[in-house]
Amino acid sequence: MPLLTLKEALQFSVDQRYAVGAFNIANYVMAEGVIRAAEEKGLPVIINIAEVHFQILDMDNFMHYLLDRVHRSPAPMVIHLDHGYTYENIIKAIHYGFTSVMFDGSKLPYKENVARTREIVRIAHAAGVSVEAELGHVAGLEGEPGSANEADTSAFTEPEEAERFVKETGIDALAVSIGTVHGVYKDEPRLDFARLKEIRKRVDIPLVLHGGTGLSREDFRKVIASGINKINFFTGNSVSAVEAVRKELSDKERYIDLPELILIAQRKVKEVTMEQMEIFRTRPLAEQDKE
């Protein structure tokens, strides 16, 4: 099936109040787990590759595999650059065949974030690629799932600023900060649902939640009802796969080889991804335009 842009994958999500999962992958094992989950469920999926993981992937060879694998799959998919910080890597992602890119200027002053985001939008849209940006800042470091983090309320997204930012940049999706963190939570997550609802009132494009791991089923359902349309999820898959492998290795009664361990990890990624798709209430593309 042809690749979708992020804008295409989320085009009905705002009106119909559902979310599509964006599952980060850092190797072939995670990629296959996510893709097979989408194929078995018959649901769209966003495959995230974070800029920070470019250093552990041989991107030239990996993207040949991923593009071929996705094009041969019946499931609708987006290949999305997650947390792109530099023009260089964003342009690389577009050349590689990513159909969506995120420019993360969340640590920049507002005016600089707008200016740099607007330029990325100009370049990406000319290539038919969607753009996500972040306003406010989600705590924690991408690619460090073992670190414990807590939200910084001073970095939460301001609704009025979000409305202005979307108009001034022309982005296709906006990542917001409402209390989630990357990695694992230091304390129980406390989400600002009132803030999210106010942002949704002011912004008509899809909203993105980073730091999905650690939220309860009820929290996920509530953020979706309050306006979230794309949910990023990495740590939960990573931790679950490691724990599944660790459990098998603890069995001293039998020999287990590397290929079997790889399959155990892949099956766990697939299982967790399918569970999250259900929680996110992701809908088949054929059903999305019927309401």
C-alpha positions in Angstrom: 0.0 0.0 0.0 1.3 3.5 -0.8 2.8 5.4 2.2 0.6 8.0 3.8 1.6 11.5 5.0 0.8 12.3 8.6 -1.8 14.8 7.3 -3.6 12.0 5.4 -3.4 9.5 8.2 -5.0 12.0 10.7 -7.4 13.9 8.4 -10.5 12.7 10.1 -9.1 12.3 13.6 -10.0 15.8 14.9 -13.7 15.6 14.1 -14.1 11.9 15.0 -12.0 12.0 18.2 -9.7 9.1 17.8 -5.9 8.7 17.9 -3.3 6.9 15.7 -0.4 5.4 17.5 3.1 6.5 16.6 5.5 3.7 17.6 9.2 4.4 17.7 11.5 1.8 16.3 15.3 1.6 16.7 16.0 -1.6 14.8 14.6 -4.3 12.5 13.1 -6.3 15.4 10.9 -3.4 16.6 10.0 -2.4 13.0 8.7 -5.9 12.3 6.8 -6.0 15.6 5.0 -2.7 14.8 4.3 -3.6 11.1 2.9 -7.0 11.9 0.7 -5.5 14.6 -0.8 -3.1 12.0 -1.2 -5.9 9.5 -3.0 -8.2 12.0 -5.3 -5.4 13.2 -5.9 -3.9 9.8 -5.2 -0.5 11.2 -3.1 2.5 10.2 0.1 3.1 12.1 2.8 5.8 12.3 6.4 4.4 12.3 8.5 6.8 14.2 12.3 7.0 13.9 13.9 9.6 16.2 16.8 11.6 15.0 18.7 10.4 18.1 18.5 6.9 16.8 20.1 7.7 13.5 23.4 7.1 15.2 22.6 3.4 15.9 20.9 2.7 12.6 22.7 2.3 9.3 20.1 4.5 7.7 21.0 4.0 4.1 20.5 0.2 4.4 17.8 0.3 6.9 15.6 2.6 4.8 15.9 0.3 1.8 14.5 -2.5 4.0 11.8 -0.3 5.6 10.4 1.3 2.4 10.3 -2.1 0.6 8.6 -3.7 3.7 6.0 -1.0 4.0 5.2 -0.9 0.3 4.6 -4.6 0.3 2.3 -4.4 3.3 -1.5 -4.1 3.1 -1.6 -1.9 6.2 -1.6 1.9 5.7 1.5 3.5 7.3 3.4 6.8 7.8 7.2 7.0 8.2 7.8 9.9 10.5 10.9 11.6 11.7 10.5 12.1 15.5 12.3 14.9 17.3 14.3 16.3 14.4 16.5 19.1 15.6 18.7 20.0 12.6 18.0 21.0 9.1 20.6 18.5 8.0 18.8 15.5 9.4 15.3 16.7 8.4 16.5 17.1 4.8 18.1 13.7 5.0 14.8 12.2 6.2 12.9 13.7 3.3 15.5 12.3 0.9 15.3 8.9 2.6 11.5 8.8 1.9 10.0 9.8 5.2 6.5 11.1 4.6 6.4 13.2 7.7 8.9 15.1 9.8 8.9 16.7 13.2 11.0 19.8 13.8 11.5 20.1 17.6 12.2 23.8 18.3 10.6 23.5 21.7 13.6 24.8 23.6 14.0 27.8 21.4 12.6 31.3 22.0 9.1 31.6 20.5 10.1 33.8 17.6 13.0 31.6 16.6 10.8 28.5 16.9 8.3 30.1 14.6 10.9 31.2 12.0 12.7 27.9 11.8 9.5 25.9 11.8 8.0 28.0 9.0 11.1 27.4 6.9 10.9 23.6 7.5 7.2 23.7 6.5 8.1 25.5 3.3 10.7 22.9 2.4 8.8 19.8 3.5 5.4 20.8 1.9 7.2 21.5 -1.4 8.2 17.8 -1.3 4.7 16.6 -0.3 5.8 15.8 3.3 3.8 16.7 6.5 5.3 18.6 9.4 4.8 18.3 13.1 6.2 20.9 15.5 6.3 21.2 19.3 5.3 24.2 21.5 5.9 24.1 25.1 8.4 21.4 26.1 7.9 17.7 27.1 10.4 16.8 29.8 12.9 13.9 29.5 15.4 12.9 26.9 14.3 11.0 23.8 16.2 7.7 23.5 16.9 7.3 27.2 14.0 5.1 28.4 15.6 4.2 31.7 15.7 7.8 33.1 13.0 8.9 35.6 11.5 12.3 34.7 8.9 14.7 36.0 6.9 17.3 34.1 7.9 21.0 34.3 4.7 23.0 34.6 6.5 26.2 33.5 7.1 24.5 30.1 3.4 23.6 29.5 1.9 24.8 26.2 -0.1 28.1 26.4 -3.4 27.8 24.5 -3.3 31.4 23.1 0.3 30.9 22.0 -0.6 27.6 20.4 -3.3 29.2 18.3 -0.9 31.9 17.1 1.9 29.4 16.5 -0.3 27.2 14.2 -1.4 30.2 12.2 2.1 31.6 11.8 3.8 28.4 10.8 1.3 26.4 8.7 2.2 23.1 10.4 0.1 19.9 10.0 0.2 18.7 13.6 1.1 20.3 17.0 2.8 18.5 19.8 1.7 19.9 23.2 3.1 19.7 26.7 0.3 19.0 29.3 2.2 16.9 31.9 3.6 13.9 30.1 7.3 13.0 30.0 9.7 11.0 27.8 11.0 7.8 29.4 9.5 6.7 32.7 7.7 8.9 35.3 9.4 9.9 38.5 5.9 10.2 40.1 2.3 9.5 39.1 1.5 11.5 36.0 -0.8 14.5 36.5 -2.2 15.7 33.2 -3.7 19.2 32.7 -6.9 18.2 30.8 -8.4 21.7 31.1 -5.4 23.1 29.3 -5.7 20.4 26.6 -9.4 21.2 26.1 -8.6 24.9 25.7 -5.9 24.2 23.1 -8.3 22.0 21.2 -10.9 24.8 21.1 -8.3 27.2 19.6 -6.5 24.8 17.3 -8.1 22.9 14.4 -5.2 20.7 13.4 -4.3 17.3 15.0 -2.7 17.4 18.4 0.2 15.2 19.4 1.0 13.6 22.8 4.6 12.7 23.4 5.6 10.5 26.4 2.7 8.0 26.1 4.2 5.3 28.2 3.1 5.3 31.8 -0.4 6.6 31.3 -3.3 4.5 32.4 -6.0 3.2 30.0 -8.3 5.8 31.5 -5.8 8.6 30.9 -5.3 7.6 27.3 -9.1 7.6 26.7 -9.5 10.9 28.4 -6.7 12.7 26.4 -8.2 11.4 23.2 -11.7 12.6 24.2 -10.1 16.0 25.1 -8.4 16.4 21.7 -5.3 14.3 21.2 -5.0 12.6 17.8 -1.5 11.2 17.6 0.2 9.4 20.6 3.9 8.6 20.6 4.9 5.4 22.3 8.4 3.9 22.7 9.4 3.1 26.3 6.6 0.7 26.9 7.5 -1.4 23.9 11.2 -1.3 24.8 10.8 -2.2 28.4 8.2 -4.9 27.7 10.5 -6.6 25.2 13.5 -6.5 27.5 11.4 -8.0 30.3 10.1 -10.8 28.1 13.7 -11.7 27.1 14.9 -11.4 30.7 12.1 -13.8 31.8 13.2 -16.4 29.3 16.9 -16.1 30.2 16.0 -16.7 33.9 14.9 -20.2 33.0 18.0 -22.2 33.8 16.5 -25.5 32.8 16.8 -25.0 29.1 19.1 -23.6 26.5 17.9 -20.6 24.5 19.6 -19.2 21.4 19.8 -15.7 20.0 17.3 -16.2 17.1 14.7 -17.3 19.7 15.4 -14.3 21.9 14.9 -12.0 18.9 11.6 -13.6 18.1 10.5 -13.3 21.8 11.3 -9.5 21.7 9.5 -9.1 18.4 6.4 -10.9 19.5 6.2 -8.7 22.6 6.5 -5.5 20.6 3.7 -6.7 18.4 1.5 -7.6 21.4 2.0 -4.3 23.2 1.5 -2.3 19.9 -1.8 -4.1 19.3 -2.9 -3.4 22.8 -2.2 0.3 22.4 -4.0 0.4 19.1 -7.1 -0.8 20.9 -6.7 1.7 23.7 -6.2 4.5 21.2 -9.5 3.5 19.4 -7.6 3.7 16.1 -10.0 3.1 13.2 -9.5 1.5 9.8 -9.1 4.0 7.0 -12.2 2.7 5.2 -14.3 3.6 8.3 -12.8 7.0 9.0 -14.6 9.1 6.3 -18.1 7.6 6.9 -19.2 10.0 9.7 
